Structures are given as structure tokens and as C-alpha cells.
Amino acid sequence: MYQSSMIKHIVKYDDSKANDENTKSLFNMLMKMFDKKNNDIIQKKLSYQ
């Protein structure tokens, strides 16, 4: 399972270096999508048990 912190580590993304607000917001949107997708997957797995 990928959490946003792991993905940030993998892509070596540093918030302090992203001075472009568009870049920041795009990345944050991606992180939310990853987290939401993982949460949906986890919920489905739990409901099958």
C-alpha cells in the first residue's frame, strides 16, 4: 500500500522547494487521490472479511 508520505519519498518531492503554487496544488491533489484510492481498497478488503 502506498501512502502519500511514501510516494513523496519515492519521487523525492520537497515541499520547501516547490515555490510554484500550481506545482504544489497539483502534487497535493495527486496525494489525495492516492490516499483516497488506497482507503477505498482497504475498505473493500475489510468488507470481504
trRosetta pair geometry for C-beta under 8 A, 3 or more apart (Angstrom, degrees):
i j d omega theta_ij theta_ji phi_ij phi_ji
1 38 5.4 97 -162 -148 101 121
1 41 7.6 -174 -114 85 102 131
1 42 7.3 38 -117 -67 144 107
2 6 5.3 -134 -151 80 68 126
2 7 5.5 67 174 -57 116 97
2 34 5.9 -68 105 -177 110 122
2 38 6.5 -141 65 -75 63 133
3 6 5.0 95 55 5 71 102
3 7 7.3 -141 97 -4 36 88
3 34 7.7 129 -155 127 22 114
3 35 6.7 44 -146 -101 64 85
3 38 6.9 -113 -88 69 57 173
4 7 5.5 -55 -147 38 37 111
4 8 6.3 42 153 -23 68 102
4 31 3.8 56 -131 -160 126 104
4 32 7.8 18 -81 -57 137 34
4 34 5.9 139 -82 77 74 123
4 35 5.4 -30 -36 -55 107 108
5 8 5.6 -47 -148 33 33 114
5 9 6.6 34 151 -19 62 103
6 9 5.6 -55 -155 35 34 112
6 10 6.3 35 149 -22 68 105
7 10 5.4 -50 -145 34 36 113
7 11 6.3 10 164 2 69 107
7 13 8.0 7 124 15 75 125
7 30 7.9 -139 136 127 150 107
7 31 6.7 -174 70 -110 134 79
7 34 5.9 1 -28 150 156 177
8 11 6.6 -68 -142 51 25 91
8 12 7.9 85 161 -94 54 7
8 13 4.8 -93 -146 55 72 103
8 31 7.5 15 -54 -101 98 123
9 12 7.2 17 -176 -77 31 48
13 18 7.4 13 -175 -44 93 125
13 27 6.2 162 -165 -155 153 146
14 17 4.3 59 86 11 109 110
14 18 7.1 172 90 -18 58 84
15 18 5.9 -61 -152 29 35 110
15 24 7.1 66 -145 -124 77 104
18 23 4.9 -142 -157 102 108 117
18 24 4.7 139 127 -72 130 84
18 27 6.9 -92 -115 13 166 145
20 23 4.0 72 83 5 107 111
20 24 6.8 177 91 -11 56 83
21 24 5.5 -54 -149 37 37 114
21 25 6.1 29 157 -16 70 107
22 25 6.0 -56 -142 40 29 104
22 26 6.1 30 157 -20 64 109
23 26 5.9 -57 -146 37 26 111
23 27 6.3 24 157 -17 63 109
24 27 6.0 -62 -151 37 26 107
24 28 6.2 23 156 -17 65 109
25 28 5.6 -53 -144 39 32 111
25 29 6.2 38 154 -24 64 104
26 29 5.7 -53 -151 32 30 113
26 30 6.6 31 150 -18 63 103
27 30 5.6 -53 -153 34 34 113
27 31 6.4 37 149 -22 66 103
28 31 5.5 -50 -149 33 35 114
28 32 6.5 36 153 -19 66 102
29 32 5.8 -53 -152 34 32 111
29 33 6.5 34 150 -20 64 105
30 33 5.6 -55 -151 34 33 113
30 34 6.4 34 153 -19 67 103
31 34 5.8 -53 -150 35 32 111
31 35 6.3 28 154 -15 66 107
32 35 5.8 -56 -145 40 31 109
32 36 6.0 31 156 -20 66 108
33 36 5.8 -55 -143 37 28 110
33 37 6.2 29 157 -20 63 107
34 37 5.9 -58 -148 36 27 110
34 38 6.3 24 156 -16 64 108
35 38 5.8 -57 -148 39 30 110
35 39 6.2 31 154 -20 65 107
36 39 5.7 -54 -147 36 31 112
36 40 6.4 34 153 -21 64 104
37 40 5.7 -53 -151 34 31 113
37 41 6.5 30 151 -19 64 105
38 41 5.6 -54 -148 36 33 112
38 42 6.2 33 154 -19 67 105
39 42 5.6 -52 -145 37 32 111
39 43 6.2 35 154 -21 65 105
40 43 5.7 -54 -148 35 29 112
40 44 6.5 30 153 -19 63 105
41 44 5.8 -56 -152 35 31 111
41 45 6.4 30 152 -19 65 106
42 45 5.7 -55 -149 36 32 111
42 46 6.3 30 154 -19 66 106
43 46 5.8 -56 -148 37 30 110
43 47 6.3 28 155 -20 65 108
44 47 5.8 -58 -147 35 30 109
44 48 6.7 30 154 -22 64 104
45 48 5.9 -57 -155 30 32 110
45 49 7.1 35 151 -28 63 102
46 49 5.9 -52 -158 21 37 113
